[in-house]
Amino acid sequence: MAEAAAPTRRARGGGGAARRAARSAVSFETARYIERNIPNYEVLTTEALEVIEHNAETILEEIGVNFPDNPTALKRWADAGADIDGDRVRIPRGLARQLCATAPGSYTQHARNPERNVVIGGNNLVLAPVYGPPFVRDAAGGRRYATMEDFRNFVKLGYMSKWLHHSGGTVCEPTDVAVNKRHLDMLHAHMTLSDKPYMGSVTEPSRARDSVEMSEILFGKEFVAENAVMTSLININSPMTFDDVMMGALEVYAQAGQGCIISPFIVGGAMAPVSVAGTLTQVLAEVLAGIAYSQLCKPGAPVIFGAFVTSIDMNSGAPTFGTPEAAHITYGAGQLARRLGLPFRSAGSFCGSKLPDAQAAYETANSLNMGLLAGVNFMLHSCGWLEGGLVSSYEKFLMDADQLGTLHHLAAGVQMDENAQAMDAIREVGPGGHYLGCAHTQENFKTAFWKSDVLDYKPFETWADEGARDTQALATARVAKLLSDYQQPAMEPATREALDAFVAQKKEAEPDSFM
């Protein structure tokens, strides 16, 4: 809206103004995005990959995909050479892959603090928090519907978390704000309470446009026109349906040059075949069609090959997480993404547990390590996920975010320089000695081992004297400390006023709707 547009002097917003704000911001230690120095784990042979790719092209050519209630999309596909039959789009063999070729192999998502910029693709891994739960849980209040206060708290925790590189998007769904207006408050929170990169709204095309306009206020219109400042989640309605709401949001973001994750939503046995190969075939077909469509909207628009994958409990129908089948699919999808030359999104802190307990820990550890080894470039849901994605948990957010530090250290690989070889230490200590006091240990002990900020390593007597707290209790205490210590990153007053005015104007323009 013209009335709420950024002042003219903010047209440089991604440059000098953003850098001045960054210099004056309160700074918490945040690790740079992960750059892997370890190999990816590959489970499929070249022959297997070629079979899956052939079968995916057969799906697109013979079975087709649906683009319902979207005549614009159907026209774009027809003009590109696809066969249109009602809402069904059949894509000639090779066409989707040809269109995907214009998508970049990596891209930079800019943060309002340039030190927080992330590069998505290549050997990099960017970690973002949980996305979408309508409920929250903490030790004191139990399970309840999420509020805007909860949302702001999670943004603050994400901002202060050392190992998180990204503020995320819908870290919980604030049910106390009208559906048609809550995206404004959520974006406002990400923009003002954190200076890390963030995601835009996808629940309706007009909300995607609001996200672009608010970003233009924050960064400057010219900067947004030339740079990606958002990476947003576009879910495919598996099997093989591209609904008009998500595609409408994709169209907005692609045409604005903003990043999108094109992600099938797979529950094996329900939305895809029960077999690993069959699921991978459907995933690839859906991703090819979705990314191709983004390039029809704007060649060169940044995209990520997405794969949200879980299996199903055949007795209850409930999704299951941390399973070997999900790992095989994720490893295979990573191989397919790399053969396309595209960034890859998958994995997260997935679990089906109702509490941040042993089940949650086992399933989450399996899922996080799977993502690292699969070559994931953007890991949404990397912390906070509980109860199959229905709940954002305060304690689990802290527990997971702490464990993300292990991914950083694993990804660094094994150093082999002279210091790492430690020959001087071995000579100094000799047979029968110990290394606690040797020069090499004294020089390296501060950085030699990763150390948790949550887990307890004290002797039993000390642990008992301090209240015999379990991991959830330790995480509860750390949540309270981080929220107490939180300090808001600085922002230029004119920018804040323009954002406030935009949100206020948009909210006043229509009545509340909770549908």
VOSE-593197 format. One record per residue (C-alpha): residue in one letter; residue number from 0; x, y, z. Coordinates in steps of 0.2 Angstrom, whole numbers. Layout:
<nodes>
NODE   residuo   num      c1      c2      c3
NODE         a   NUM       X       Y       Z
...
</nodes>
This chain:
<nodes>
NODE   residuo   num      c1      c2      c3
NODE         m     0       0       0       0
NODE         a     1       7      17      -4
NODE         e     2       2      25      13
NODE         a     3      13      12      22
NODE         a     4      27      11       9
NODE         a     5      45      13      15
NODE         p     6      51      31      15
NODE         t     7      61      35      -1
NODE         r     8      78      36       9
NODE         r     9      75      18      13
NODE         a    10      77      12      -5
NODE         r    11      95       7       0
NODE         g    12      88      -3      14
NODE         g    13      98     -19      11
NODE         g    14     114      -9      11
NODE         g    15     119       6      23
NODE         a    16     104       7      33
NODE         a    17     104     -12      37
NODE         r    18     122     -12      41
NODE         r    19     120       3      53
NODE         a    20     106      -6      62
NODE         a    21     117     -22      63
NODE         r    22     132     -12      70
NODE         s    23     121      -6      84
NODE         a    24     111     -22      87
NODE         v    25     114     -32     103
NODE         s    26     124     -47      97
NODE         f    27     122     -65     103
NODE         e    28     134     -78      97
NODE         t    29     127     -87      82
NODE         a    30     136    -100      73
NODE         r    31     138     -98      54
NODE         y    32     128    -110      43
NODE         i    33     136    -127      42
NODE         e    34     148    -130      28
NODE         r    35     151    -149      27
NODE         n    36     168    -157      26
NODE         i    37     161    -174      26
NODE         p    38     154    -185      12
NODE         n    39     135    -187       9
NODE         y    40     128    -204      12
NODE         e    41     121    -212      -4
NODE         v    42     110    -228      -4
NODE         l    43     106    -229     -22
NODE         t    44     116    -234     -37
NODE         t    45     117    -225     -53
NODE         e    46     106    -238     -61
NODE         a    47      93    -236     -47
NODE         l    48      93    -217     -49
NODE         e    49      90    -219     -68
NODE         v    50      76    -230     -66
NODE         i    51      67    -218     -53
NODE         e    52      70    -203     -65
NODE         h    53      63    -213     -80
NODE         n    54      48    -218     -70
NODE         a    55      45    -200     -64
NODE         e    56      45    -194     -81
NODE         t    57      32    -208     -86
NODE         i    58      21    -202     -72
NODE         l    59      22    -184     -78
NODE         e    60      19    -189     -97
NODE         e    61       6    -203     -95
NODE         i    62      -3    -200     -78
NODE         g    63      -1    -181     -76
NODE         v    64      -3    -169     -61
NODE         n    65     -18    -159     -56
NODE         f    66     -18    -140     -55
NODE         p    67     -36    -137     -49
NODE         d    68     -45    -120     -50
NODE         n    69     -30    -111     -58
NODE         p    70     -33    -106     -76
NODE         t    71     -18     -95     -76
NODE         a    72      -7    -111     -72
NODE         l    73     -16    -121     -85
NODE         k    74     -12    -108     -98
NODE         r    75       6    -107     -93
NODE         w    76       8    -125     -95
NODE         a    77      -2    -126    -112
NODE         d    78      10    -112    -119
NODE         a    79      25    -122    -113
NODE         g    80      19    -137    -123
NODE         a    81      10    -148    -110
NODE         d    82      -6    -157    -113
NODE         i    83     -21    -150    -104
NODE         d    84     -37    -160    -100
NODE         g    85     -48    -151     -88
NODE         d    86     -37    -148     -72
NODE         r    87     -25    -162     -77
NODE         v    88      -8    -157     -84
NODE         r    89       2    -170     -94
NODE         i    90      20    -165     -96
NODE         p    91      30    -172    -111
NODE         r    92      45    -182    -106
NODE         g    93      60    -170    -103
NODE         l    94      50    -154    -103
NODE         a    95      49    -152     -84
NODE         r    96      68    -156     -82
NODE         q    97      72    -143     -96
NODE         l    98      62    -130     -87
NODE         c    99      70    -134     -70
NODE         a   100      87    -130     -78
NODE         t   101      85    -112     -76
NODE         a   102      83    -113     -57
NODE         p   103     100    -108     -48
NODE         g   104     110    -122     -39
NODE         s   105     112    -111     -24
NODE         y   106     107     -93     -18
NODE         t   107     110     -81      -4
NODE         q   108      95     -77       8
NODE         h   109      99     -60      15
NODE         a   110      95     -56      33
NODE         r   111      93     -38      40
NODE         n   112     109     -41      49
NODE         p   113     121     -45      35
NODE         e   114     131     -56      46
NODE         r   115     117     -68      47
NODE         n   116     115     -70      28
NODE         v   117     114     -89      23
NODE         v   118     119     -97       7
NODE         i   119     107    -111       3
NODE         g   120     114    -125      -8
NODE         g   121     131    -133     -12
NODE         n   122     139    -141       4
NODE         n   123     129    -130      16
NODE         l   124     116    -134      29
NODE         v   125     105    -120      36
NODE         l   126      95    -124      51
NODE         a   127      77    -117      54
NODE         p   128      65    -121      69
NODE         v   129      48    -130      69
NODE         y   130      34    -124      58
NODE         g   131      16    -125      59
NODE         p   132      10    -132      75
NODE         p   133      -7    -126      82
NODE         f   134      -2    -131     100
NODE         v   135      12    -127     112
NODE         r   136      18    -136     127
NODE         d   137      29    -132     142
NODE         a   138      32    -140     159
NODE         a   139      21    -128     168
NODE         g   140       6    -125     157
NODE         g   141       5    -142     148
NODE         r   142      -2    -143     131
NODE         r   143     -13    -129     125
NODE         y   144     -18    -119     110
NODE         a   145      -4    -107     104
NODE         t   146      -5     -88     106
NODE         m   147       4     -73      99
NODE         e   148      14     -72     115
NODE         d   149      20     -90     112
NODE         f   150      25     -85      95
NODE         r   151      35     -70     100
NODE         n   152      44     -81     113
NODE         f   153      49     -94     101
NODE         v   154      56     -80      89
NODE         k   155      66     -74     104
NODE         l   156      72     -91     108
NODE         g   157      77     -94      90
NODE         y   158      86     -77      89
NODE         m   159      96     -81     105
NODE         s   160     100     -99     100
NODE         k   161     118    -101      95
NODE         w   162     116    -116      82
NODE         l   163     100    -109      73
NODE         h   164     104     -99      57
NODE         h   165      86     -95      53
NODE         s   166      71     -88      62
NODE         g   167      59     -99      52
NODE         g   168      41     -95      48
NODE         t   169      25    -101      58
NODE         v   170      35    -107      73
NODE         c   171      18    -110      81
NODE         e   172       0    -105      75
NODE         p   173      -6     -90      86
NODE         t   174     -24     -95      87
NODE         d   175     -29     -79      97
NODE         v   176     -27     -69      82
NODE         a   177     -39     -69      67
NODE         v   178     -33     -80      53
NODE         n   179     -34     -67      40
NODE         k   180     -22     -55      50
NODE         r   181     -11     -66      60
NODE         h   182       2     -67      46
NODE         l   183       5     -48      49
NODE         d   184       9     -51      67
NODE         m   185      20     -66      64
NODE         l   186      30     -57      50
NODE         h   187      31     -41      61
NODE         a   188      38     -52      75
NODE         h   189      51     -60      64
NODE         m   190      57     -44      57
NODE         t   191      58     -34      74
NODE         l   192      62     -47      87
NODE         s   193      76     -56      77
NODE         d   194      89     -51      64
NODE         k   195      90     -68      57
NODE         p   196      83     -73      40
NODE         y   197      64     -77      40
NODE         m   198      50     -85      30
NODE         g   199      35     -77      22
NODE         s   200      16     -82      23
NODE         v   201       9     -95      11
NODE         t   202      -9     -97      17
NODE         e   203     -16     -86       4
NODE         p   204      -9     -77     -11
NODE         s   205     -13     -59      -4
NODE         r   206      -3     -64      12
NODE         a   207      12     -68       1
NODE         r   208      10     -51      -7
NODE         d   209       9     -43      11
NODE         s   210      25     -53      15
NODE         v   211      34     -45       0
NODE         e   212      28     -28       4
NODE         m   213      33     -29      22
NODE         s   214      50     -35      16
NODE         e   215      52     -20       5
NODE         i   216      49      -9      20
NODE         l   217      62     -18      30
NODE         f   218      76     -20      16
NODE         g   219      70      -7       3
NODE         k   220      61     -10     -13
NODE         e   221      75     -10     -25
NODE         f   222      85     -22     -14
NODE         v   223      71     -35     -13
NODE         a   224      69     -34     -32
NODE         e   225      87     -39     -34
NODE         n   226      89     -51     -19
NODE         a   227      81     -66     -10
NODE         v   228      76     -60       8
NODE         m   229      63     -74      11
NODE         t   230      63     -93       8
NODE         s   231      45     -99      10
NODE         l   232      37    -116      11
NODE         i   233      26    -122      -4
NODE         n   234      18    -139       0
NODE         i   235      12    -150     -14
NODE         n   236      -5    -159      -9
NODE         s   237       2    -177     -12
NODE         p   238      -2    -187     -22
NODE         m   239       1    -175     -37
NODE         t   240     -10    -161     -34
NODE         f   241      -5    -143     -34
NODE         d   242     -19    -133     -26
NODE         d   243     -23    -115     -31
NODE         v   244     -19    -107     -14
NODE         m   245      -1    -114     -13
NODE         m   246       2    -111     -31
NODE         g   247      -5     -93     -29
NODE         a   248       8     -90     -16
NODE         l   249      22     -98     -26
NODE         e   250      17     -87     -41
NODE         v   251      19     -71     -30
NODE         y   252      36     -76     -23
NODE         a   253      43     -83     -39
NODE         q   254      38     -67     -48
NODE         a   255      46     -57     -34
NODE         g   256      62     -67     -35
NODE         q   257      60     -74     -18
NODE         g   258      65     -92     -13
NODE         c   259      52    -106     -12
NODE         i   260      54    -124      -5
NODE         i   261      44    -135     -17
NODE         s   262      40    -149      -5
NODE         p   263      29    -165      -7
NODE         f   264      20    -169       9
NODE         i   265      22    -188      10
NODE         v   266      15    -200      23
NODE         g   267      21    -217      16
NODE         g   268       6    -229      13
NODE         a   269      -7    -214      13
NODE         m   270       0    -201       1
NODE         a   271      13    -212      -8
NODE         p   272      16    -230     -10
NODE         v   273      23    -240       4
NODE         s   274      39    -244      -5
NODE         v   275      55    -233      -5
NODE         a   276      57    -234     -23
NODE         g   277      39    -230     -27
NODE         t   278      39    -215     -15
NODE         l   279      55    -208     -22
NODE         t   280      47    -209     -40
NODE         q   281      32    -199     -34
NODE         v   282      42    -187     -25
NODE         l   283      53    -183     -40
NODE         a   284      38    -182     -51
NODE         e   285      30    -169     -40
NODE         v   286      46    -159     -37
NODE         l   287      50    -158     -56
NODE         a   288      32    -152     -59
NODE         g   289      32    -139     -45
NODE         i   290      50    -132     -49
NODE         a   291      46    -132     -67
NODE         y   292      30    -122     -64
NODE         s   293      40    -109     -53
NODE         q   294      52    -107     -68
NODE         l   295      37    -104     -79
NODE         c   296      32     -90     -67
NODE         k   297      50     -83     -68
NODE         p   298      65     -91     -75
NODE         g   299      79     -91     -62
NODE         a   300      68     -89     -47
NODE         p   301      77     -98     -32
NODE         v   302      69    -114     -27
NODE         i   303      73    -129     -16
NODE         f   304      70    -147     -19
NODE         g   305      59    -152      -4
NODE         a   306      54    -169       3
NODE         f   307      44    -170      19
NODE         v   308      44    -189      22
NODE         t   309      37    -200      36
NODE         s   310      30    -218      36
NODE         i   311      13    -223      44
NODE         d   312       8    -235      58
NODE         m   313      -3    -247      49
NODE         n   314     -13    -251      64
NODE         s   315     -18    -234      70
NODE         g   316     -14    -223      54
NODE         a   317      -3    -212      64
NODE         p   318      13    -205      56
NODE         t   319      29    -212      62
NODE         f   320      46    -204      63
NODE         g   321      64    -208      64
NODE         t   322      61    -224      54
NODE         p   323      74    -233      43
NODE         e   324      62    -231      28
NODE         a   325      61    -212      30
NODE         a   326      80    -212      31
NODE         h   327      81    -222      15
NODE         i   328      69    -210       6
NODE         t   329      78    -195      12
NODE         y   330      95    -201       7
NODE         g   331      89    -206     -10
NODE         a   332      80    -189     -12
NODE         g   333      96    -180      -8
NODE         q   334     104    -190     -22
NODE         l   335      90    -185     -34
NODE         a   336      92    -167     -29
NODE         r   337     110    -167     -32
NODE         r   338     108    -174     -49
NODE         l   339      96    -160     -53
NODE         g   340     109    -148     -46
NODE         l   341      97    -140     -34
NODE         p   342      97    -136     -15
NODE         f   343      88    -150      -5
NODE         r   344      76    -148      10
NODE         s   345      72    -162      22
NODE         a   346      73    -170      39
NODE         g   347      71    -161      56
NODE         s   348      68    -164      74
NODE         f   349      54    -176      70
NODE         c   350      46    -187      83
NODE         g   351      29    -194      87
NODE         s   352      30    -193     106
NODE         k   353      18    -183     116
NODE         l   354      32    -177     128
NODE         p   355      50    -172     127
NODE         d   356      55    -190     133
NODE         a   357      66    -204     127
NODE         q   358      55    -208     112
NODE         a   359      56    -190     107
NODE         a   360      75    -191     109
NODE         y   361      78    -207      99
NODE         e   362      67    -202      85
NODE         t   363      74    -184      84
NODE         a   364      92    -190      84
NODE         n   365      89    -202      70
NODE         s   366      80    -188      60
NODE         l   367      93    -175      63
NODE         n   368     108    -186      59
NODE         m   369      99    -193      44
NODE         g   370      97    -175      37
NODE         l   371     116    -171      40
NODE         l   372     121    -187      31
NODE         a   373     108    -185      17
NODE         g   374     116    -168      11
NODE         v   375     101    -158      16
NODE         n   376     104    -139      13
NODE         f   377      89    -132      22
NODE         m   378      82    -141      37
NODE         l   379      65    -134      43
NODE         h   380      58    -141      59
NODE         s   381      76    -143      66
NODE         c   382      71    -139      84
NODE         g   383      54    -139      94
NODE         w   384      44    -152      85
NODE         l   385      33    -163      96
NODE         e   386      18    -175      94
NODE         g   387      20    -177      75
NODE         g   388      21    -159      72
NODE         l   389       5    -154      81
NODE         v   390      15    -146      96
NODE         s   391      29    -133      97
NODE         s   392      37    -138     114
NODE         y   393      47    -125     124
NODE         e   394      58    -138     132
NODE         k   395      61    -148     116
NODE         f   396      65    -132     107
NODE         l   397      80    -129     119
NODE         m   398      85    -147     119
NODE         d   399      85    -149     100
NODE         a   400      93    -132      97
NODE         d   401     107    -137     109
NODE         q   402     110    -154     100
NODE         l   403     111    -145      83
NODE         g   404     128    -141      89
NODE         t   405     133    -159      87
NODE         l   406     129    -157      68
NODE         h   407     140    -142      67
NODE         h   408     155    -152      74
NODE         l   409     151    -168      64
NODE         a   410     150    -159      48
NODE         a   411     167    -151      51
NODE         g   412     175    -167      48
NODE         v   413     192    -173      55
NODE         q   414     207    -161      55
NODE         m   415     224    -167      50
NODE         d   416     235    -152      52
NODE         e   417     251    -153      63
NODE         n   418     241    -148      79
NODE         a   419     228    -161      76
NODE         q   420     241    -175      73
NODE         a   421     246    -171      91
NODE         m   422     263    -179      90
NODE         d   423     271    -167     102
NODE         a   424     258    -172     115
NODE         i   425     261    -191     112
NODE         r   426     280    -188     114
NODE         e   427     278    -177     129
NODE         v   428     267    -190     139
NODE         g   429     275    -206     133
NODE         p   430     270    -223     140
NODE         g   431     260    -224     156
NODE         g   432     257    -205     158
NODE         h   433     241    -195     155
NODE         y   434     237    -180     144
NODE         l   435     228    -169     157
NODE         g   436     242    -157     160
NODE         c   437     252    -158     144
NODE         a   438     255    -143     134
NODE         h   439     244    -148     119
NODE         t   440     229    -151     130
NODE         q   441     232    -134     139
NODE         e   442     232    -126     122
NODE         n   443     217    -134     115
NODE         f   444     205    -139     129
NODE         k   445     193    -125     127
NODE         t   446     189    -130     109
NODE         a   447     193    -148     108
NODE         f   448     176    -155     112
NODE         w   449     158    -149     109
NODE         k   450     149    -146     125
NODE         s   451     130    -146     128
NODE         d   452     123    -130     136
NODE         v   453     108    -141     143
NODE         l   454     113    -158     147
NODE         d   455     120    -163     164
NODE         y   456     138    -169     166
NODE         k   457     140    -167     185
NODE         p   458     144    -181     198
NODE         f   459     129    -189     205
NODE         e   460     131    -180     222
NODE         t   461     132    -163     214
NODE         w   462     117    -167     203
NODE         a   463     107    -174     218
NODE         d   464     111    -158     228
NODE         e   465     105    -147     214
NODE         g   466      88    -155     214
NODE         a   467      91    -171     204
NODE         r   468      84    -162     188
NODE         d   469      80    -172     172
NODE         t   470      83    -165     155
NODE         q   471      66    -157     154
NODE         a   472      69    -148     170
NODE         l   473      86    -142     164
NODE         a   474      78    -136     148
NODE         t   475      64    -127     157
NODE         a   476      77    -117     167
NODE         r   477      86    -112     152
NODE         v   478      71    -106     143
NODE         a   479      67     -95     157
NODE         k   480      85     -88     157
NODE         l   481      85     -85     139
NODE         l   482      69     -76     139
NODE         s   483      75     -66     154
NODE         d   484      91     -61     145
NODE         y   485      83     -57     128
NODE         q   486      87     -40     121
NODE         q   487      79     -34     105
NODE         p   488      90     -31      90
NODE         a   489      91     -13      85
NODE         m   490      80      -6      71
NODE         e   491      80      11      63
NODE         p   492      65      20      70
NODE         a   493      58      25      53
NODE         t   494      58       7      48
NODE         r   495      49       1      63
NODE         e   496      36      15      61
NODE         a   497      33      10      43
NODE         l   498      31      -8      48
NODE         d   499      19      -4      62
NODE         a   500       9       7      50
NODE         f   501       8      -6      37
NODE         v   502       2     -19      49
NODE         a   503     -11      -7      57
NODE         q   504     -18      -1      41
NODE         k   505     -20     -19      34
NODE         k   506     -29     -25      50
NODE         e   507     -41     -10      49
NODE         a   508     -45     -13      31
NODE         e   509     -56     -29      34
NODE         p   510     -65     -37      48
NODE         d   511     -58     -52      58
NODE         s   512     -61     -69      51
NODE         f   513     -57     -85      61
NODE         m   514     -60     -96      46
</nodes>
